[in-house]
Amino acid sequence: MILGDIGAGALLAGLVLAAFATLLSFWAGRQENAVMVQVGRRAFYAAAAMVLLASVVLEAALLTHDFSLAYVVEHSDLSTPMPLIAAGFYGGQEGSLLYWTLVLGLLGSASLVASASLGTRLAAYAAGVMAAIVTFFLFVLVLVASPFGVLPITPADGLGLNPVLRDSGMLIHPPVVLAGFASFAVPFSFAAAALLANRVDAAWIAHTRRFALLAWSFQTTGLVLGMWWAYHVLGWGGYWGWDPVENVALMPWLATTAYLHSAQVQERRGRLRAWNFGLVILAFLLVVFGTFIVRSGVVPSVHTFAVSAIGPWFLGFLAACLLFSGALLAWRAGGLRSTGQPAATVSREGAFALQNLLLIGVVAVVFWGTILPLVSGMLGQERVVDANYYERAAGPLLAALLALMAAGPLLPWRRAGAPWLRALAWPAGAAVATLLGLLVFGQIDSRAPRPPANRRRGSDVPGRVRPGDPQVAHQPVREAAPQVRGVPGAHRPGGGGCRRRRLAFLAAGG
């Protein structure tokens, strides 16, 4: 009970401090008040300290088996090994959100310590944007999904960690992937701050390159560990199954890979300014989109949490970030023109541009394949997207992007029209060319693809799970990890309805 009160109080204090840092930083940046900028930055540090305190309290509650907290009951029990009990900190929905916020608070504080050299306005706006993101997460943790909810009656034991998560991979894969997701917010904050402060030179890139590399490294390591875990635990018979949650973890990595290459062109040649801003913003938007997919449960996946009240909040946050980013790019489009001479088609810069277009084209294909079941469900049509979709899409995608690369310099709308239209010429052309290529070559089919006659469906193969299968993850997971304590639906991280009813039964003293 005491730990729950301390943790909830720390989160509430962090919310107030983060909101104060947001408002004060934006005001100080507009007024160019160096003293208030420093105060806003210290308020952000204090908010991060409160998140750290709440995290320590939750971990202490798990390790001491404080079953007065509902989160501890749901994700630990007396028989679970101590390392896995500690990993329960990020094993549930509320705990993983707290871990996400903790990583962002710590990395954001580290990035703001050295931001004074960028100037008063840019440093203030960066603190304001980052504090606004932290404020949203703390708002959700305080009012929507608190990990410090207290049960009216303390049960003698908990439900235990999800059976699928009772593995050594739990200690390394989830924390690395979540840290990668949180790290993408740092480059986004400085990119948005540079647009707000009208500082479109490469200074923000030089300051945030190490954080972009850190986010890319985290995500790379997390993806590789996830491949190993999928093969080791889920029994997919392979290292990648094009699961929706796998896809949303891959897309920010692709966008950041493109940015890390094109950033060198801007630093050395003064080109690709608008493109670099767009890539950083795209990577963060894909992170928010992926978080929405995981938290809402709108797309069937073995990784998603149960449907909860968090989903609509993240959908609103995604819409707000999209409108904010689009408005910033449109507002500053006139000042994003390249300062150097146009790059030759056959050159290092031309190769970087081609590579960037290919990577973003892959992002477009993966994104469409991920949301296709959701769009089809909204239209009342049944479609199944499996790995064959991505295999068939490679040829048309490459042909469409090569055609765009060859015809791009000749297109008249690159030289005429409003500045914002010229700034969005390449990304819009890449997206249109990709979708046209897929349509022309018949990759977007209104019917569910049928497996070959000599090949059984994924759900009929023992130990095999295929994304999009109506029976996804049920039988294979039961074979890979027998259910514990008779909890149906335990294959989904976050539990199901039966787990909730069992929790209510324990709270009632059963």
One Martini backbone bead per residue (centre of mass of N, CA, C, O) as a GRO file, in nm:
protein
  510
    1MET     BB    1   0.059   0.062  -0.022
    2ILE     BB    2   0.301   0.256   0.006
    3LEU     BB    3   0.425   0.210  -0.275
    4GLY     BB    4   0.178   0.303  -0.433
    5ASP     BB    5   0.175   0.596  -0.329
    6ILE     BB    6   0.460   0.675  -0.417
    7GLY     BB    7   0.431   0.614  -0.720
    8ALA     BB    8   0.184   0.792  -0.779
    9GLY     BB    9   0.312   1.057  -0.677
   10ALA     BB   10   0.551   1.063  -0.876
   11LEU     BB   11   0.382   1.075  -1.136
   12LEU     BB   12   0.229   1.336  -1.069
   13ALA     BB   13   0.480   1.514  -1.038
   14GLY     BB   14   0.588   1.460  -1.324
   15LEU     BB   15   0.348   1.582  -1.476
   16VAL     BB   16   0.370   1.870  -1.368
   17LEU     BB   17   0.667   1.920  -1.455
   18ALA     BB   18   0.633   1.863  -1.759
   19ALA     BB   19   0.419   2.078  -1.815
   20PHE     BB   20   0.590   2.314  -1.718
   21ALA     BB   21   0.827   2.269  -1.918
   22THR     BB   22   0.666   2.312  -2.173
   23LEU     BB   23   0.558   2.601  -2.133
   24LEU     BB   24   0.825   2.745  -2.052
   25SER     BB   25   0.998   2.672  -2.303
   26PHE     BB   26   0.825   2.807  -2.520
   27TRP     BB   27   0.825   3.088  -2.396
   28ALA     BB   28   1.137   3.126  -2.374
   29GLY     BB   29   1.195   3.089  -2.676
   30ARG     BB   30   1.029   3.330  -2.776
   31GLN     BB   31   1.185   3.538  -2.567
   32GLU     BB   32   1.483   3.465  -2.513
   33ASN     BB   33   1.511   3.338  -2.210
   34ALA     BB   34   1.772   3.203  -2.048
   35VAL     BB   35   1.666   3.154  -1.761
   36MET     BB   36   1.399   3.000  -1.837
   37VAL     BB   37   1.535   2.778  -1.993
   38GLN     BB   38   1.680   2.658  -1.746
   39VAL     BB   39   1.425   2.601  -1.582
   40GLY     BB   40   1.289   2.410  -1.786
   41ARG     BB   41   1.519   2.202  -1.787
   42ARG     BB   42   1.501   2.136  -1.479
   43ALA     BB   43   1.211   2.035  -1.488
   44PHE     BB   44   1.280   1.792  -1.663
   45TYR     BB   45   1.475   1.658  -1.469
   46ALA     BB   46   1.264   1.623  -1.243
   47ALA     BB   47   1.072   1.442  -1.401
   48ALA     BB   48   1.278   1.216  -1.448
   49ALA     BB   49   1.319   1.160  -1.144
   50MET     BB   50   1.024   1.068  -1.091
   51VAL     BB   51   1.030   0.830  -1.286
   52LEU     BB   52   1.261   0.683  -1.146
   53LEU     BB   53   1.117   0.647  -0.875
   54ALA     BB   54   0.877   0.482  -0.984
   55SER     BB   55   1.050   0.251  -1.095
   56VAL     BB   56   1.175   0.162  -0.829
   57VAL     BB   57   0.908   0.099  -0.686
   58LEU     BB   58   0.806  -0.121  -0.881
   59GLU     BB   59   1.049  -0.309  -0.850
   60ALA     BB   60   1.021  -0.345  -0.544
   61ALA     BB   61   0.736  -0.470  -0.553
   62LEU     BB   62   0.821  -0.721  -0.713
   63LEU     BB   63   1.058  -0.830  -0.529
   64THR     BB   64   0.851  -0.822  -0.259
   65HIS     BB   65   0.561  -0.914  -0.318
   66ASP     BB   66   0.336  -0.676  -0.366
   67PHE     BB   67  -0.006  -0.775  -0.378
   68SER     BB   68  -0.156  -0.490  -0.363
   69LEU     BB   69  -0.076  -0.480  -0.657
   70ALA     BB   70  -0.204  -0.549  -0.961
   71TYR     BB   71   0.055  -0.572  -1.130
   72VAL     BB   72   0.198  -0.785  -0.955
   73VAL     BB   73  -0.017  -1.005  -0.980
   74GLU     BB   74  -0.015  -1.029  -1.302
   75HIS     BB   75   0.341  -1.050  -1.322
   76SER     BB   76   0.354  -1.244  -1.059
   77ASP     BB   77   0.512  -1.486  -0.836
   78LEU     BB   78   0.656  -1.711  -0.609
   79SER     BB   79   0.781  -1.913  -0.851
   80THR     BB   80   0.936  -1.701  -0.984
   81PRO     BB   81   1.212  -1.603  -1.093
   82MET     BB   82   1.387  -1.324  -1.018
   83PRO     BB   83   1.460  -1.219  -1.306
   84LEU     BB   84   1.159  -1.231  -1.409
   85ILE     BB   85   1.044  -1.040  -1.202
   86ALA     BB   86   1.208  -0.796  -1.295
   87ALA     BB   87   1.092  -0.816  -1.596
   88GLY     BB   88   0.793  -0.735  -1.517
   89PHE     BB   89   0.821  -0.428  -1.551
   90TYR     BB   90   0.794  -0.480  -1.894
   91GLY     BB   91   0.555  -0.713  -1.927
   92GLY     BB   92   0.347  -0.485  -1.926
   93GLN     BB   93   0.175  -0.218  -2.016
   94GLU     BB   94   0.240  -0.018  -1.786
   95GLY     BB   95   0.544  -0.085  -1.750
   96SER     BB   96   0.634  -0.021  -2.043
   97LEU     BB   97   0.555   0.277  -2.032
   98LEU     BB   98   0.745   0.350  -1.801
   99TYR     BB   99   1.003   0.265  -1.946
  100TRP     BB  100   0.977   0.455  -2.185
  101THR     BB  101   0.982   0.715  -2.011
  102LEU     BB  102   1.255   0.668  -1.875
  103VAL     BB  103   1.435   0.668  -2.128
  104LEU     BB  104   1.351   0.948  -2.228
  105GLY     BB  105   1.438   1.107  -1.976
  106LEU     BB  106   1.740   1.030  -1.982
  107LEU     BB  107   1.811   1.100  -2.279
  108GLY     BB  108   1.696   1.386  -2.274
  109SER     BB  109   1.884   1.495  -2.055
  110ALA     BB  110   2.149   1.439  -2.209
  111SER     BB  111   2.077   1.622  -2.458
  112LEU     BB  112   2.030   1.897  -2.288
  113VAL     BB  113   2.306   1.951  -2.160
  114ALA     BB  114   2.441   2.014  -2.471
  115SER     BB  115   2.229   2.246  -2.599
  116ALA     BB  116   2.348   2.540  -2.553
  117SER     BB  117   2.521   2.558  -2.828
  118LEU     BB  118   2.250   2.604  -3.018
  119GLY     BB  119   2.085   2.795  -2.855
  120THR     BB  120   1.812   2.922  -2.706
  121ARG     BB  121   1.572   2.841  -2.888
  122LEU     BB  122   1.642   2.549  -2.965
  123ALA     BB  123   1.671   2.440  -2.675
  124ALA     BB  124   1.387   2.515  -2.580
  125TYR     BB  125   1.219   2.359  -2.795
  126ALA     BB  126   1.334   2.081  -2.733
  127ALA     BB  127   1.232   2.070  -2.442
  128GLY     BB  128   0.932   2.110  -2.511
  129VAL     BB  129   0.885   1.862  -2.690
  130MET     BB  130   0.987   1.647  -2.490
  131ALA     BB  131   0.792   1.726  -2.259
  132ALA     BB  132   0.532   1.665  -2.416
  133ILE     BB  133   0.578   1.362  -2.445
  134VAL     BB  134   0.603   1.300  -2.143
  135THR     BB  135   0.326   1.410  -2.066
  136PHE     BB  136   0.157   1.203  -2.212
  137PHE     BB  137   0.261   0.947  -2.069
  138LEU     BB  138   0.188   1.045  -1.781
  139PHE     BB  139  -0.111   1.077  -1.829
  140VAL     BB  140  -0.164   0.778  -1.886
  141LEU     BB  141  -0.038   0.669  -1.614
  142VAL     BB  142  -0.236   0.831  -1.422
  143LEU     BB  143  -0.544   0.808  -1.578
  144VAL     BB  144  -0.545   0.514  -1.742
  145ALA     BB  145  -0.249   0.333  -1.675
  146SER     BB  146  -0.173   0.232  -1.376
  147PRO     BB  147   0.082   0.052  -1.187
  148PHE     BB  148  -0.066   0.157  -0.885
  149GLY     BB  149  -0.291  -0.028  -0.837
  150VAL     BB  150  -0.519  -0.109  -0.574
  151LEU     BB  151  -0.628  -0.361  -0.386
  152PRO     BB  152  -0.869  -0.441  -0.152
  153ILE     BB  153  -0.735  -0.735  -0.161
  154THR     BB  154  -0.475  -0.938  -0.061
  155PRO     BB  155  -0.323  -1.179  -0.207
  156ALA     BB  156  -0.110  -1.464  -0.178
  157ASP     BB  157  -0.097  -1.463  -0.498
  158GLY     BB  158  -0.016  -1.472  -0.827
  159LEU     BB  159  -0.036  -1.527  -1.178
  160GLY     BB  160   0.203  -1.456  -1.338
  161LEU     BB  161   0.384  -1.487  -1.599
  162ASN     BB  162   0.381  -1.515  -1.905
  163PRO     BB  163   0.458  -1.804  -2.059
  164VAL     BB  164   0.618  -1.686  -2.307
  165LEU     BB  165   0.805  -1.500  -2.099
  166ARG     BB  166   0.951  -1.768  -1.984
  167ASP     BB  167   1.249  -1.637  -2.072
  168SER     BB  168   1.563  -1.522  -2.144
  169GLY     BB  169   1.467  -1.313  -2.363
  170MET     BB  170   1.322  -1.117  -2.161
  171LEU     BB  171   1.604  -0.975  -2.066
  172ILE     BB  172   1.672  -0.843  -2.379
  173HIS     BB  173   1.453  -0.767  -2.591
  174PRO     BB  174   1.239  -0.560  -2.478
  175PRO     BB  175   1.433  -0.335  -2.365
  176VAL     BB  176   1.569  -0.270  -2.639
  177VAL     BB  177   1.321  -0.195  -2.808
  178LEU     BB  178   1.208   0.024  -2.619
  179ALA     BB  179   1.462   0.201  -2.627
  180GLY     BB  180   1.449   0.255  -2.929
  181PHE     BB  181   1.175   0.393  -2.938
  182ALA     BB  182   1.250   0.626  -2.738
  183SER     BB  183   1.501   0.746  -2.900
  184PHE     BB  184   1.345   0.881  -3.145
  185ALA     BB  185   1.256   1.147  -2.988
  186VAL     BB  186   1.517   1.315  -2.996
  187PRO     BB  187   1.551   1.391  -3.299
  188PHE     BB  188   1.266   1.504  -3.325
  189SER     BB  189   1.291   1.740  -3.128
  190PHE     BB  190   1.526   1.887  -3.283
  191ALA     BB  191   1.383   1.914  -3.552
  192ALA     BB  192   1.140   2.078  -3.451
  193ALA     BB  193   1.313   2.305  -3.325
  194ALA     BB  194   1.450   2.398  -3.589
  195LEU     BB  195   1.185   2.485  -3.723
  196LEU     BB  196   1.086   2.684  -3.507
  197ALA     BB  197   1.378   2.850  -3.515
  198ASN     BB  198   1.494   2.860  -3.808
  199ARG     BB  199   1.724   2.606  -3.804
  200VAL     BB  200   1.829   2.451  -4.113
  201ASP     BB  201   2.082   2.351  -4.045
  202ALA     BB  202   2.337   2.109  -3.928
  203ALA     BB  203   2.340   2.136  -3.612
  204TRP     BB  204   2.124   1.926  -3.522
  205ILE     BB  205   2.269   1.683  -3.645
  206ALA     BB  206   2.537   1.695  -3.487
  207HIS     BB  207   2.393   1.663  -3.203
  208THR     BB  208   2.198   1.390  -3.286
  209ARG     BB  209   2.360   1.155  -3.409
  210ARG     BB  210   2.416   0.974  -3.160
  211PHE     BB  211   2.110   0.921  -3.105
  212ALA     BB  212   2.046   0.794  -3.376
  213LEU     BB  213   2.254   0.565  -3.344
  214LEU     BB  214   2.134   0.453  -3.085
  215ALA     BB  215   1.856   0.384  -3.195
  216TRP     BB  216   1.958   0.201  -3.423
  217SER     BB  217   2.108   0.000  -3.238
  218PHE     BB  218   1.876  -0.090  -3.067
  219GLN     BB  219   1.697  -0.189  -3.303
  220THR     BB  220   1.890  -0.392  -3.420
  221THR     BB  221   1.920  -0.568  -3.168
  222GLY     BB  222   1.617  -0.622  -3.126
  223LEU     BB  223   1.564  -0.767  -3.397
  224VAL     BB  224   1.765  -0.996  -3.362
  225LEU     BB  225   1.648  -1.103  -3.094
  226GLY     BB  226   1.364  -1.153  -3.211
  227MET     BB  227   1.442  -1.370  -3.409
  228TRP     BB  228   1.548  -1.568  -3.203
  229TRP     BB  229   1.285  -1.587  -3.032
  230ALA     BB  230   1.094  -1.687  -3.251
  231TYR     BB  231   1.253  -1.951  -3.301
  232HIS     BB  232   1.273  -2.050  -2.995
  233VAL     BB  233   0.958  -2.018  -2.899
  234LEU     BB  234   0.730  -2.012  -3.140
  235GLY     BB  235   0.797  -2.196  -3.392
  236TRP     BB  236   0.818  -2.078  -3.708
  237GLY     BB  237   1.077  -2.183  -3.883
  238GLY     BB  238   1.192  -1.885  -3.833
  239TYR     BB  239   1.302  -1.533  -3.807
  240TRP     BB  240   1.051  -1.438  -3.997
  241GLY     BB  241   0.678  -1.346  -4.019
  242TRP     BB  242   0.536  -1.069  -4.069
  243ASP     BB  243   0.447  -0.937  -3.827
  244PRO     BB  244   0.305  -0.648  -3.734
  245VAL     BB  245   0.511  -0.585  -3.501
  246GLU     BB  246   0.760  -0.632  -3.666
  247ASN     BB  247   0.705  -0.413  -3.876
  248VAL     BB  248   0.694  -0.160  -3.675
  249ALA     BB  249   1.003  -0.209  -3.601
  250LEU     BB  250   1.129  -0.180  -3.893
  251MET     BB  251   1.051   0.102  -4.013
  252PRO     BB  252   1.227   0.297  -3.837
  253TRP     BB  253   1.493   0.166  -3.923
  254LEU     BB  254   1.479   0.241  -4.221
  255ALA     BB  255   1.453   0.550  -4.188
  256THR     BB  256   1.721   0.584  -4.023
  257THR     BB  257   1.910   0.472  -4.232
  258ALA     BB  258   1.856   0.694  -4.437
  259TYR     BB  259   1.939   0.935  -4.256
  260LEU     BB  260   2.240   0.858  -4.193
  261HIS     BB  261   2.315   0.910  -4.495
  262SER     BB  262   2.184   1.194  -4.571
  263ALA     BB  263   2.326   1.368  -4.350
  264GLN     BB  264   2.603   1.383  -4.496
  265VAL     BB  265   2.509   1.561  -4.731
  266GLN     BB  266   2.431   1.812  -4.565
  267GLU     BB  267   2.703   1.859  -4.416
  268ARG     BB  268   2.884   1.873  -4.693
  269ARG     BB  269   2.656   2.007  -4.927
  270GLY     BB  270   2.357   2.121  -4.842
  271ARG     BB  271   2.162   1.884  -4.882
  272LEU     BB  272   1.859   1.743  -4.799
  273ARG     BB  273   1.686   1.895  -4.588
  274ALA     BB  274   1.389   1.807  -4.615
  275TRP     BB  275   1.450   1.504  -4.608
  276ASN     BB  276   1.565   1.486  -4.319
  277PHE     BB  277   1.321   1.589  -4.171
  278GLY     BB  278   1.129   1.371  -4.282
  279LEU     BB  279   1.276   1.120  -4.166
  280VAL     BB  280   1.262   1.186  -3.865
  281ILE     BB  281   0.956   1.216  -3.853
  282LEU     BB  282   0.884   0.939  -3.967
  283ALA     BB  283   1.012   0.765  -3.749
  284PHE     BB  284   0.835   0.871  -3.514
  285LEU     BB  285   0.557   0.808  -3.637
  286LEU     BB  286   0.612   0.502  -3.653
  287VAL     BB  287   0.639   0.465  -3.350
  288VAL     BB  288   0.355   0.558  -3.275
  289PHE     BB  289   0.209   0.357  -3.454
  290GLY     BB  290   0.329   0.104  -3.320
  291THR     BB  291   0.220   0.163  -3.038
  292PHE     BB  292  -0.075   0.152  -3.121
  293ILE     BB  293  -0.080  -0.139  -3.223
  294VAL     BB  294   0.011  -0.271  -2.953
  295ARG     BB  295  -0.203  -0.127  -2.750
  296SER     BB  296  -0.487  -0.185  -2.905
  297GLY     BB  297  -0.534  -0.460  -3.085
  298VAL     BB  298  -0.637  -0.422  -3.399
  299VAL     BB  299  -0.406  -0.628  -3.465
  300PRO     BB  300  -0.324  -0.937  -3.507
  301SER     BB  301  -0.100  -1.064  -3.245
  302VAL     BB  302   0.151  -1.203  -3.035
  303HIS     BB  303   0.236  -0.899  -2.917
  304THR     BB  304  -0.017  -0.789  -2.829
  305PHE     BB  305  -0.234  -0.636  -2.644
  306ALA     BB  306  -0.501  -0.589  -2.497
  307VAL     BB  307  -0.783  -0.440  -2.513
  308SER     BB  308  -0.794  -0.086  -2.445
  309ALA     BB  309  -0.794   0.257  -2.342
  310ILE     BB  310  -0.520   0.341  -2.489
  311GLY     BB  311  -0.562   0.348  -2.796
  312PRO     BB  312  -0.710   0.627  -2.843
  313TRP     BB  313  -0.477   0.801  -2.730
  314PHE     BB  314  -0.266   0.718  -2.947
  315LEU     BB  315  -0.427   0.812  -3.187
  316GLY     BB  316  -0.434   1.111  -3.103
  317PHE     BB  317  -0.125   1.145  -3.088
  318LEU     BB  318  -0.071   1.080  -3.384
  319ALA     BB  319  -0.241   1.310  -3.502
  320ALA     BB  320  -0.090   1.542  -3.363
  321CYS     BB  321   0.192   1.480  -3.483
  322LEU     BB  322   0.110   1.501  -3.779
  323LEU     BB  323   0.009   1.795  -3.777
  324PHE     BB  324   0.259   1.929  -3.659
  325SER     BB  325   0.464   1.834  -3.874
  326GLY     BB  326   0.321   1.934  -4.130
  327ALA     BB  327   0.312   2.233  -4.048
  328LEU     BB  328   0.617   2.277  -4.024
  329LEU     BB  329   0.698   2.201  -4.313
  330ALA     BB  330   0.514   2.409  -4.456
  331TRP     BB  331   0.629   2.666  -4.313
  332ARG     BB  332   0.956   2.586  -4.392
  333ALA     BB  333   0.988   2.522  -4.701
  334GLY     BB  334   1.130   2.785  -4.817
  335GLY     BB  335   1.412   2.716  -4.630
  336LEU     BB  336   1.484   2.403  -4.766
  337ARG     BB  337   1.684   2.469  -4.964
  338SER     BB  338   1.947   2.401  -5.138
  339THR     BB  339   2.285   2.533  -5.146
  340GLY     BB  340   2.383   2.354  -5.354
  341GLN     BB  341   2.451   2.179  -5.613
  342PRO     BB  342   2.337   1.967  -5.816
  343ALA     BB  343   2.339   1.640  -5.833
  344ALA     BB  344   2.461   1.385  -5.981
  345THR     BB  345   2.352   1.086  -6.076
  346VAL     BB  346   2.662   0.998  -6.093
  347SER     BB  347   2.709   0.963  -5.752
  348ARG     BB  348   2.715   0.968  -5.421
  349GLU     BB  349   2.451   1.131  -5.388
  350GLY     BB  350   2.286   0.960  -5.587
  351ALA     BB  351   2.312   0.697  -5.426
  352PHE     BB  352   2.175   0.800  -5.171
  353ALA     BB  353   1.904   0.866  -5.303
  354LEU     BB  354   1.839   0.581  -5.403
  355GLN     BB  355   1.856   0.442  -5.129
  356ASN     BB  356   1.632   0.610  -4.995
  357LEU     BB  357   1.403   0.529  -5.188
  358LEU     BB  358   1.413   0.228  -5.132
  359LEU     BB  359   1.358   0.238  -4.827
  360ILE     BB  360   1.086   0.391  -4.846
  361GLY     BB  361   0.952   0.181  -5.024
  362VAL     BB  362   0.961  -0.044  -4.814
  363VAL     BB  363   0.792   0.103  -4.607
  364ALA     BB  364   0.536   0.118  -4.784
  365VAL     BB  365   0.493  -0.186  -4.815
  366VAL     BB  366   0.483  -0.263  -4.513
  367PHE     BB  367   0.257  -0.072  -4.433
  368TRP     BB  368   0.038  -0.187  -4.619
  369GLY     BB  369   0.055  -0.481  -4.513
  370THR     BB  370  -0.029  -0.402  -4.217
  371ILE     BB  371  -0.313  -0.235  -4.281
  372LEU     BB  372  -0.489  -0.417  -4.464
  373PRO     BB  373  -0.665  -0.572  -4.257
  374LEU     BB  374  -0.791  -0.315  -4.135
  375VAL     BB  375  -0.914  -0.196  -4.393
  376SER     BB  376  -1.078  -0.447  -4.471
  377GLY     BB  377  -1.254  -0.451  -4.215
  378MET     BB  378  -1.384  -0.169  -4.270
  379LEU     BB  379  -1.493  -0.280  -4.568
  380GLY     BB  380  -1.583  -0.595  -4.536
  381GLN     BB  381  -1.310  -0.749  -4.608
  382GLU     BB  382  -1.125  -1.041  -4.674
  383ARG     BB  383  -0.777  -1.050  -4.578
  384VAL     BB  384  -0.451  -1.190  -4.649
  385VAL     BB  385  -0.123  -1.141  -4.507
  386ASP     BB  386   0.185  -1.260  -4.613
  387ALA     BB  387   0.502  -1.327  -4.710
  388ASN     BB  388   0.432  -1.325  -5.018
  389TYR     BB  389   0.381  -1.027  -5.048
  390TYR     BB  390   0.682  -0.935  -5.006
  391GLU     BB  391   0.803  -1.107  -5.232
  392ARG     BB  392   0.628  -0.984  -5.474
  393ALA     BB  393   0.703  -0.666  -5.422
  394ALA     BB  394   1.000  -0.624  -5.513
  395GLY     BB  395   0.993  -0.583  -5.820
  396PRO     BB  396   0.789  -0.344  -5.853
  397LEU     BB  397   0.937  -0.154  -5.664
  398LEU     BB  398   1.203  -0.127  -5.819
  399ALA     BB  399   1.084  -0.030  -6.088
  400ALA     BB  400   0.940   0.227  -5.984
  401LEU     BB  401   1.192   0.368  -5.853
  402LEU     BB  402   1.369   0.378  -6.108
  403ALA     BB  403   1.173   0.548  -6.273
  404LEU     BB  404   1.169   0.789  -6.080
  405MET     BB  405   1.473   0.849  -6.086
  406ALA     BB  406   1.483   0.913  -6.395
  407ALA     BB  407   1.222   1.129  -6.400
  408GLY     BB  408   1.251   1.344  -6.177
  409PRO     BB  409   1.413   1.589  -6.318
  410LEU     BB  410   1.161   1.623  -6.544
  411LEU     BB  411   0.962   1.720  -6.353
  412PRO     BB  412   0.778   2.013  -6.327
  413TRP     BB  413   0.694   2.008  -6.008
  414ARG     BB  414   0.997   2.073  -5.909
  415ARG     BB  415   0.994   2.396  -6.027
  416ALA     BB  416   0.696   2.433  -5.947
  417GLY     BB  417   0.526   2.609  -5.722
  418ALA     BB  418   0.507   2.567  -5.413
  419PRO     BB  419   0.732   2.510  -5.167
  420TRP     BB  420   0.586   2.264  -5.034
  421LEU     BB  421   0.565   2.102  -5.301
  422ARG     BB  422   0.869   2.076  -5.355
  423ALA     BB  423   0.940   1.935  -5.082
  424LEU     BB  424   0.721   1.685  -5.155
  425ALA     BB  425   0.801   1.548  -5.424
  426TRP     BB  426   0.960   1.291  -5.360
  427PRO     BB  427   0.778   1.144  -5.151
  428ALA     BB  428   0.524   1.146  -5.328
  429GLY     BB  429   0.645   0.998  -5.570
  430ALA     BB  430   0.725   0.739  -5.423
  431ALA     BB  431   0.443   0.657  -5.325
  432VAL     BB  432   0.299   0.651  -5.599
  433ALA     BB  433   0.491   0.453  -5.744
  434THR     BB  434   0.449   0.217  -5.552
  435LEU     BB  435   0.140   0.181  -5.577
  436LEU     BB  436   0.136   0.149  -5.884
  437GLY     BB  437   0.317  -0.100  -5.895
  438LEU     BB  438   0.131  -0.282  -5.726
  439LEU     BB  439  -0.122  -0.259  -5.903
  440VAL     BB  440  -0.010  -0.347  -6.180
  441PHE     BB  441   0.114  -0.632  -6.051
  442GLY     BB  442  -0.106  -0.746  -5.839
  443GLN     BB  443  -0.054  -0.709  -5.509
  444ILE     BB  444  -0.350  -0.593  -5.476
  445ASP     BB  445  -0.586  -0.802  -5.342
  446SER     BB  446  -0.929  -0.889  -5.278
  447ARG     BB  447  -0.813  -1.161  -5.213
  448ALA     BB  448  -0.727  -1.434  -5.052
  449PRO     BB  449  -0.451  -1.597  -5.039
  450ARG     BB  450  -0.344  -1.904  -5.165
  451PRO     BB  451  -0.207  -2.183  -5.112
  452PRO     BB  452  -0.046  -2.424  -5.220
  453ALA     BB  453  -0.122  -2.751  -5.276
  454ASN     BB  454   0.171  -2.851  -5.140
  455ARG     BB  455   0.075  -2.643  -4.903
  456ARG     BB  456   0.020  -2.573  -4.592
  457ARG     BB  457  -0.108  -2.403  -4.366
  458GLY     BB  458   0.022  -2.258  -4.091
  459SER     BB  459  -0.195  -2.380  -3.881
  460ASP     BB  460  -0.131  -2.694  -3.985
  461VAL     BB  461   0.151  -2.651  -3.878
  462PRO     BB  462   0.345  -2.748  -3.649
  463GLY     BB  463   0.465  -2.458  -3.493
  464ARG     BB  464   0.304  -2.260  -3.692
  465VAL     BB  465   0.298  -1.904  -3.771
  466ARG     BB  466   0.067  -1.677  -3.935
  467PRO     BB  467  -0.001  -1.390  -4.047
  468GLY     BB  468  -0.363  -1.361  -4.066
  469ASP     BB  469  -0.451  -1.596  -3.922
  470PRO     BB  470  -0.734  -1.689  -3.757
  471GLN     BB  471  -0.532  -1.897  -3.570
  472VAL     BB  472  -0.339  -1.721  -3.430
  473ALA     BB  473  -0.124  -1.851  -3.171
  474HIS     BB  474  -0.264  -2.087  -3.030
  475GLN     BB  475  -0.149  -2.378  -3.071
  476PRO     BB  476   0.161  -2.321  -3.081
  477VAL     BB  477   0.181  -2.194  -2.794
  478ARG     BB  478   0.088  -2.444  -2.640
  479GLU     BB  479   0.333  -2.611  -2.731
  480ALA     BB  480   0.566  -2.417  -2.638
  481ALA     BB  481   0.366  -2.308  -2.386
  482PRO     BB  482   0.221  -2.402  -2.132
  483GLN     BB  483  -0.024  -2.347  -1.937
  484VAL     BB  484  -0.086  -2.141  -1.653
  485ARG     BB  485  -0.330  -2.186  -1.427
  486GLY     BB  486  -0.556  -2.189  -1.645
  487VAL     BB  487  -0.497  -1.941  -1.859
  488PRO     BB  488  -0.655  -1.810  -2.091
  489GLY     BB  489  -0.487  -1.605  -2.319
  490ALA     BB  490  -0.163  -1.609  -2.232
  491HIS     BB  491  -0.024  -1.541  -2.521
  492ARG     BB  492  -0.083  -1.244  -2.438
  493PRO     BB  493   0.061  -0.952  -2.360
  494GLY     BB  494  -0.179  -0.883  -2.096
  495GLY     BB  495  -0.390  -1.068  -2.155
  496GLY     BB  496  -0.724  -1.150  -2.073
  497GLY     BB  497  -1.033  -1.195  -1.955
  498CYS     BB  498  -0.960  -1.430  -1.766
  499ARG     BB  499  -0.740  -1.286  -1.613
  500ARG     BB  500  -0.921  -1.066  -1.499
  501ARG     BB  501  -1.114  -1.255  -1.348
  502ARG     BB  502  -0.899  -1.381  -1.170
  503LEU     BB  503  -0.817  -1.119  -1.032
  504ALA     BB  504  -1.094  -1.059  -0.909
  505PHE     BB  505  -1.104  -1.320  -0.743
  506LEU     BB  506  -0.856  -1.261  -0.567
  507ALA     BB  507  -0.954  -0.984  -0.455
  508ALA     BB  508  -1.208  -1.137  -0.314
  509GLY     BB  509  -1.055  -1.402  -0.172
  510GLY     BB  510  -1.014  -1.674  -0.367
   0.00000   0.00000   0.00000
